[in-house]
């Protein structure tokens, strides 16, 4: 915030501050555009479908490696490795299946701009179109992709992308486990 004169001073203060008021008025809209422009280009990118090598080339070394899992038939089943990255204030978690990134979570502190969300949606479209879901609010938004992909943003500072391959892998595991559960015991 710019300095302002103490209350009750003569008009000499306002005459002296005229150049500052002009700069303030000109700089304010300009700075808004600069901040928005930079915030769009500073987003750390990872794409659905990327390999580990592509992710490391774009985001640097893996900060943490673990496994991601899903629950089916009353148990937790590991689907594949998960890699966490940090770059330019962004935290990314990429879940892999068959060597490809199938689920991504972007997180950062502070507010999100619509341009950041649009950029991430565009970068994770994989040639398909995103459609905004029903009932968007200030706290959350959902998108569906024409090929079955999903995305959601939460005001807590997170945006998640799920590819159709992830959903297929989950369903395939569930179907296999159901089939095994229905088999006759071989005693």
Secondary structure, 3 states (H helix, E strand, C coil): CCCCCCCCCCHHHHHHHHHHHHHHHHHHHHHHHHHHHHHHHCCCCCCCCCCHHHHHHHHCCCCEEEEEEEEECCEEEEEEEEEEEEECCEEEEEEEECCEEEEEEEECCCCCCHHHHHHHHHHCCCCCCEEECCCCCCCEEEEEECCCCEEEEECCCEEEEECHHHHHHHHHHHHHHHHHHHCCCCC
